[in-house]
Amino acid sequence: MNGTTVWMRFTAIAMLVIPVLDVLVRFTVPGGWIFAFVFFLGAPVWLLAYGLLFWMSLGMLRSDSTFAAAPKAPRTIIATLVWAYLACMTFFCLFMSDGGDADYWQSPGGHLFGVELYDSSAPEFLRTAEDLAVRGLPLGFLALLAAAICYGVLVAGNRRRRYSAPSEYSVSGS
């Protein structure tokens, strides 16, 4: 097994585990309106994202898949886009503050650093991290969308080439 295959399998497993850990991290702080808005009202988007991750991970885990037969460069690009999505989502889940009252907001990252209140006295790095988390959310979804499109095109193209290749049993016109 070469290094690319190991990296693809590691990526596929991470695609299944990291989103679950991200949601569990959100439960370390009391849920508020941001949690409800993002995870409950945004459930169709999250379910679609999990579905895409599951679909792509199946091809990455199987050694006989059309994805495994694809060239190294497109597989690496897809895996990199998936890691960008995972990084953006993890950052969002860690540093997006949550709470019902503007005077008492809490993020799992802030809780980890021992900051119990997210108000005017919150450290600047938490405010910066939250700003980056908000910007990272749409960028993460764009990276996942790009990865899914590239994956679909790659798999469909390889499947078409695999089944359209002439075989010794084909009848040729002479």
Residue pairs with C-beta under 8 A, 6 or more apart in sequence:
4 72
4 75
4 76
5 63
5 68
7 79
8 60
8 67
8 68
8 75
8 79
9 60
9 61
11 60
11 79
11 82
11 83
12 56
12 57
12 58
12 60
12 61
13 57
13 61
14 83
14 86
15 53
15 54
15 56
15 57
15 60
15 82
15 86
16 53
16 54
16 57
18 86
18 89
18 90
19 49
19 50
19 53
19 86
19 89
21 90
22 89
22 90
22 92
22 93
23 39
23 93
25 93
25 94
25 108
26 35
26 39
26 93
26 98
26 108
28 108
28 111
29 98
29 99
29 106
29 107
29 108
29 111
30 98
30 99
30 100
30 106
31 98
32 98
32 99
32 100
32 101
32 105
33 98
33 99
33 100
34 96
34 97
34 98
34 99
35 98
38 96
39 46
45 141
49 85
49 141
49 144
52 144
52 147
52 148
53 82
53 144
55 148
55 151
56 67
56 78
56 82
56 147
56 148
56 151
58 65
59 65
59 66
59 67
59 68
59 151
59 155
60 67
60 68
60 79
62 68
65 155
66 154
66 155
66 158
66 159
66 162
67 75
67 151
67 154
67 155
67 158
69 158
69 162
70 154
70 155
70 158
74 150
74 154
75 154
77 150
78 147
78 150
78 151
78 154
81 143
81 144
81 146
81 147
81 150
82 143
82 144
82 147
84 139
84 140
84 143
85 140
85 141
85 143
85 144
85 147
86 140
87 136
87 140
88 136
88 137
88 139
88 140
88 143
89 136
89 137
89 140
91 129
91 132
91 133
91 136
92 133
92 134
92 136
92 137
92 140
93 108
94 107
94 108
94 109
94 112
94 129
94 133
95 107
95 108
95 109
95 110
95 126
95 129
95 130
95 132
95 133
96 107
96 130
96 133
96 134
96 137
97 105
97 106
97 107
97 110
97 118
97 126
97 130
98 105
98 106
98 107
99 105
99 106
99 118
102 119
103 117
103 119
104 117
104 118
104 119
105 117
105 118
105 119
106 116
106 117
106 118
107 118
107 126
107 129
107 130
109 126
109 129
110 116
110 118
110 122
110 126
113 123
113 126
115 122
115 123
115 126
118 126
166 172
